[in-house]
Amino acid sequence: MNEQTRAMVAALAALGNDLPGVIEGLRAGTLGVAGQHEFAALLIELGEQLDDHADDQARAGNGHSGGYGFSYGESAPRDIDDL
């Protein structure tokens, strides 16, 4: 795993650590509007970074094209542990 991928995994894991609290806050009605906007911005930024990472891998020829993982529209994992 290269350094860029390590950084991507670390960022995803850090955001994943916050996800249970966000979910609980939404369920309980305790996550305010500002908190929701803040977490949404983090999700968007990380999504853009992951998209860029995938583009970089495709350009480098190591994107596992045609058979590794899932593509949009296919049966995606229901749980982060299924990735």
C-alpha positions, -999 to +999 in steps of 0.1 A: +000+000+000+015+033-010+016+064+012-014+081-006-035+050+000-024+049+037-035+085+041-068+078+025-074+048+047-065+068+078-089+096+069-117+072+062-111+054+095-110+087+114-143+097+099-157+063+106-149+067+142-171+097+144-200+081+125-216+063+154-219+095+174-233+114+144-259+086+139-268+086+176-271+124+176-294+124+147-316+096+163-317+114+196-323+148+180-292+162+197-270+169+166-277+205+158-278+220+123-243+233+125-230+199+135-249+183+106-234+208+082-199+203+096-201+165+092-217+168+058-188+190+047-163+163+060-182+136+041-181+156+009-144+165+012-135+129+019-156+117-009-138+140-033-105+129-020-114+092-025-126+100-060-092+117-067-074+087-052-093+064-075-084+086-105-048+085-095-048+047-092-065+044-126-038+067-142-011+046-126-027+014-139-033-002-105-070+004-101-079-033-102-101-027-132-126-053-141-129-075-110-117-062-077-142-046-054-176-033-065-187-006-089-215+019-085-248+002-093-236-032-082-244-048-049-224-026-026-214-038+009-240-030+035-214-025+062-179-011+064-167-044+076-178-060+043-153-039+023 
